[in-house]
Amino acid sequence: MTILGIDHVNIIVQDLAISARYYADVLGLDPNDPPAPHRPDELQWLHDATGRPVIHLRVRPGSYSVGTGAIDHIAFTCRDYPAAIARLERHSLPYTTDEVASIGLRQIRVTDPDGVELELNFSDA
């Protein structure tokens, strides 16, 4: 077996509509209903710019907890750092930035409505 990359991340959320809107508005992901037999009132898939469903949001009664549990954060490869900053500021969201100059990387960290930390990585800075 050879691992080629991460296919998607599944996040248990408290409010499916709020979380789907957050990922659409803040990260520009495209929310879509999942394929059958999944129900859109329990699951939403969020697609990246290439059409891949990289985040699955799921409402699962009784299993919700705020934060990332054993997962520290989710990192995304991104482009257009200034547009990302402008988008976060337009939504009045708190964020932090960091630079790893030795590898030409700039990072933005922001937290979603359920306490999951998102790391946005830009090497086109």
C-alpha positions as CSV (number, residue, x, y, z in Angstrom):
1,M,0.0,0.0,0.0
2,T,1.1,3.5,-0.8
3,I,-0.5,6.6,0.9
4,L,-1.0,9.4,-1.7
5,G,-2.4,12.1,0.5
6,I,-5.3,13.0,2.7
7,D,-8.7,12.4,1.1
8,H,-10.9,14.3,3.6
9,V,-11.5,15.3,7.2
10,N,-14.7,14.4,9.0
11,I,-15.8,16.9,11.7
12,I,-18.6,16.3,14.1
13,V,-20.5,19.7,14.5
14,Q,-23.2,21.0,16.7
15,D,-25.0,23.0,14.0
16,L,-24.6,21.7,10.4
17,A,-25.9,24.9,8.7
18,I,-23.7,27.3,10.8
19,S,-20.6,25.2,10.2
20,A,-21.2,24.7,6.5
21,R,-21.8,28.4,6.1
22,Y,-18.5,29.1,8.0
23,Y,-16.4,26.9,5.7
24,A,-18.1,28.4,2.6
25,D,-17.8,32.0,3.7
26,V,-14.4,31.9,5.4
27,L,-12.5,29.3,3.4
28,G,-14.4,29.5,0.1
29,L,-15.3,25.8,0.1
30,D,-18.4,24.7,-1.8
31,P,-21.0,23.0,0.4
32,N,-22.9,20.1,-1.2
33,D,-25.4,17.5,-0.2
34,P,-23.7,14.1,0.2
35,P,-24.4,11.2,-2.1
36,A,-27.2,8.8,-1.3
37,P,-27.9,7.0,1.0
38,H,-26.5,9.8,3.2
39,R,-29.0,12.5,4.4
40,P,-28.2,16.2,3.9
41,D,-29.7,17.0,7.3
42,E,-27.0,14.9,8.9
43,L,-24.0,15.4,6.6
44,Q,-22.6,18.1,4.3
45,W,-19.6,17.7,2.0
46,L,-17.4,20.8,1.3
47,H,-15.5,20.8,-2.0
48,D,-12.2,22.5,-2.7
49,A,-11.4,24.5,-5.9
50,T,-10.8,21.2,-7.8
51,G,-14.2,19.8,-6.8
52,R,-12.8,17.3,-4.2
53,P,-14.9,16.9,-1.0
54,V,-12.1,17.6,1.5
55,I,-14.3,18.2,4.6
56,H,-17.3,16.2,5.7
57,L,-19.4,17.9,8.3
58,R,-21.6,15.5,10.3
59,V,-24.2,16.0,13.0
60,R,-24.1,13.0,15.3
61,P,-26.3,13.3,18.4
62,G,-24.7,12.3,21.6
63,S,-21.1,12.4,20.2
64,Y,-20.5,16.2,20.0
65,S,-17.7,17.8,21.9
66,V,-16.1,21.2,21.4
67,G,-12.5,21.2,20.1
68,T,-10.3,18.8,18.1
69,G,-9.9,16.0,20.6
70,A,-6.8,14.1,19.7
71,I,-6.3,16.1,16.5
72,D,-4.4,19.2,17.1
73,H,-5.4,21.1,13.8
74,I,-6.2,20.7,10.2
75,A,-3.8,22.2,7.6
76,F,-4.7,23.3,4.1
77,T,-2.4,24.3,1.3
78,C,-3.7,27.6,0.0
79,R,-2.9,30.5,-2.3
80,D,-3.5,34.2,-2.3
81,Y,-2.5,35.2,1.3
82,P,-3.8,38.8,1.0
83,A,-7.2,37.6,-0.1
84,A,-7.4,35.2,2.9
85,I,-6.5,37.9,5.4
86,A,-9.2,40.2,3.8
87,R,-11.8,37.4,4.0
88,L,-11.1,36.8,7.7
89,E,-11.2,40.5,8.4
90,R,-14.4,40.9,6.4
91,H,-16.0,38.3,8.7
92,S,-14.4,39.9,11.8
93,L,-12.8,36.6,12.8
94,P,-9.8,36.5,15.1
95,Y,-6.7,34.9,13.6
96,T,-2.9,34.6,14.1
97,T,-0.1,34.6,11.5
98,D,3.3,33.0,11.5
99,E,6.2,32.8,9.0
100,V,8.6,29.9,8.4
101,A,11.1,31.9,6.4
102,S,13.5,29.0,6.0
103,I,11.0,27.3,3.7
104,G,9.2,30.3,2.3
105,L,5.9,29.6,4.1
106,R,3.4,31.9,5.7
107,Q,0.6,30.6,7.9
108,I,-2.7,31.8,9.2
109,R,-4.5,30.1,12.1
110,V,-8.2,30.5,12.7
111,T,-10.7,28.5,14.7
112,D,-14.0,27.2,13.4
113,P,-17.4,27.5,15.2
114,D,-16.8,24.1,16.9
115,G,-13.3,24.9,18.2
116,V,-11.3,23.1,15.4
117,E,-8.1,25.0,14.6
118,L,-7.5,25.5,10.9
119,E,-3.9,26.2,9.6
120,L,-3.9,27.9,6.2
121,N,-0.5,27.5,4.6
122,F,0.7,29.8,1.8
123,S,4.0,29.2,-0.1
124,D,3.1,31.8,-2.8
125,A,3.7,34.7,-0.5
